[in-house]
Amino acid sequence: MRGRVQQLHEIRRERLNTLGLASEADYASLKRILKELEYAENFMKKVGCPIIDVTNKAVEETASRVLEIYLRGERHVK
């Protein structure tokens, strides 16, 4: 997970730079990213929805996976 956190951190810093904003903003902080990921994981587990790793996946691949899960009626996916 650490690698994914670092990758998201870099993406957010670059996004802020592109928008002309300070790359040190809270939005890109490692602490905030970890907190957001923890919240999201806990929420998804609580409601029982599938968790899909979309790291380095094209939108089309993700859409295909979502459709596959939906059609199979899967509830818990990792």
MILO-638125 format. One record per residue (C-alpha): residue number from 1; residue in one letter; z, x, y. Coordinates in pm, 1 decimal, always signed. Each point is the difference from the previous one (the first is absolute). Example, Ala and Ser with C-alpha at 12.3 -4.5 7.8 and 13.67 -1.06 7.14 Angstrom:
REM residues 2
+-----+------+----------+----------+----------+
|  nr | rest |       zz |       xx |       yy |
+-----+------+----------+----------+----------+
|   1 |    A |   +780.0 |  +1230.0 |   -450.0 |
|   2 |    S |    -66.0 |   +137.0 |   +344.0 |
+-----+------+----------+----------+----------+
***
This chain:
REM residues 78
+-----+------+----------+----------+----------+
|  nr | rest |       zz |       xx |       yy |
+-----+------+----------+----------+----------+
|   1 |    M |     +0.0 |     +0.0 |     +0.0 |
|   2 |    R |    +71.8 |   +290.4 |   +233.2 |
|   3 |    G |   -369.0 |    +91.3 |    +14.1 |
|   4 |    R |    -94.7 |   -355.3 |    +91.6 |
|   5 |    V |   +264.2 |     -8.6 |   +272.7 |
|   6 |    Q |   -135.1 |   +322.7 |   +148.1 |
|   7 |    Q |   -355.2 |   -132.6 |    -20.3 |
|   8 |    L |    +97.5 |   -321.3 |   +180.8 |
|   9 |    H |   +186.2 |   +207.7 |   +258.9 |
|  10 |    E |   -315.3 |   +201.3 |    +72.6 |
|  11 |    I |   -217.1 |   -312.4 |    +15.9 |
|  12 |    R |   +236.5 |   -163.1 |   +248.3 |
|  13 |    R |    +23.3 |   +313.3 |   +215.5 |
|  14 |    E |   -379.7 |    +22.2 |    +12.5 |
|  15 |    R |    -26.2 |   -370.6 |    +83.1 |
|  16 |    L |   +241.4 |    +44.5 |   +290.5 |
|  17 |    N |   -193.9 |   +302.9 |   +126.1 |
|  18 |    T |   -326.0 |   -195.6 |    -18.1 |
|  19 |    L |   +158.7 |   -276.5 |   +207.8 |
|  20 |    G |   +122.0 |   +255.5 |   +253.4 |
|  21 |    L |   +364.7 |    -56.9 |    -88.3 |
|  22 |    A |   +271.9 |   +251.8 |    -80.6 |
|  23 |    S |    -25.5 |   +104.8 |   -364.3 |
|  24 |    E |   +379.9 |    +32.9 |     -6.3 |
|  25 |    A |    +44.0 |   -376.6 |    +45.4 |
|  26 |    D |   +241.1 |   -176.6 |   -233.5 |
|  27 |    Y |   -297.2 |   -169.7 |   -169.6 |
|  28 |    A |    -97.2 |   +333.3 |   -156.7 |
|  29 |    S |   +348.0 |   +131.6 |    -78.8 |
|  30 |    L |    +81.9 |    +82.4 |   -360.6 |
|  31 |    K |   +327.0 |   -191.2 |    +30.1 |
|  32 |    R |   -178.1 |   -318.9 |   +106.9 |
|  33 |    I |   -269.7 |    +34.7 |   -265.6 |
|  34 |    L |   +259.2 |    +43.4 |   -275.8 |
|  35 |    K |   +192.4 |   -301.0 |   +131.2 |
|  36 |    E |   -316.4 |   -214.8 |     +8.9 |
|  37 |    L |   -103.3 |   +101.2 |   -351.9 |
|  38 |    E |   +346.9 |    -71.7 |   -135.6 |
|  39 |    Y |     +4.7 |   -341.0 |   +170.0 |
|  40 |    A |   -346.3 |    -87.4 |   -131.8 |
|  41 |    E |    +83.2 |   +105.6 |   -355.7 |
|  42 |    N |   +327.0 |   -195.8 |     +0.0 |
|  43 |    F |   -172.2 |   -308.0 |   +142.6 |
|  44 |    M |   -281.5 |     +9.0 |   -254.2 |
|  45 |    K |   +245.4 |    +40.0 |   -286.9 |
|  46 |    K |   +211.2 |   -286.3 |   +135.1 |
|  47 |    V |   -290.8 |   -245.0 |    +17.4 |
|  48 |    G |   -154.2 |   +133.7 |   -320.8 |
|  49 |    C |   -340.1 |    +82.0 |   +137.5 |
|  50 |    P |   -215.7 |   +276.3 |   -143.6 |
|  51 |    I |    +20.9 |   +343.9 |   +156.8 |
|  52 |    I |   -335.1 |   +175.4 |    +14.5 |
|  53 |    D |    -36.6 |   +365.8 |    +92.6 |
|  54 |    V |   -298.9 |    +12.8 |   +234.2 |
|  55 |    T |    +34.1 |   +369.2 |    +83.0 |
|  56 |    N |   -346.0 |   +153.0 |    +34.9 |
|  57 |    K |   -164.8 |   -323.4 |   -114.9 |
|  58 |    A |   -296.9 |   -165.0 |   +167.0 |
|  59 |    V |    +43.4 |   -354.2 |   +129.0 |
|  60 |    E |   -242.6 |   -117.8 |   -268.0 |
|  61 |    E |   +207.1 |   +159.1 |   -277.9 |
|  62 |    T |   +315.1 |   -160.4 |   +133.6 |
|  63 |    A |   -167.3 |   -340.1 |    +32.1 |
|  64 |    S |   -126.7 |    +25.9 |   -356.1 |
|  65 |    R |   +349.3 |    +85.4 |   -127.0 |
|  66 |    V |   +156.7 |   -289.6 |   +193.9 |
|  67 |    L |   -255.5 |   -241.7 |   -142.8 |
|  68 |    E |    +60.3 |   +132.8 |   -351.5 |
|  69 |    I |   +376.4 |    -50.5 |    +35.7 |
|  70 |    Y |    -49.3 |   -347.9 |   +142.5 |
|  71 |    L |   -235.8 |   -110.7 |   -276.3 |
|  72 |    R |   +233.6 |   +130.8 |   -271.0 |
|  73 |    G |   +300.0 |   -165.6 |   +161.3 |
|  74 |    E |   +196.3 |   +325.8 |     -4.2 |
|  75 |    R |   +333.5 |     -0.2 |   +177.5 |
|  76 |    H |   +137.1 |   +352.9 |    -27.1 |
|  77 |    V |   -245.9 |   +283.8 |    +43.0 |
|  78 |    K |    +77.0 |   +359.1 |    +82.2 |
+-----+------+----------+----------+----------+
***
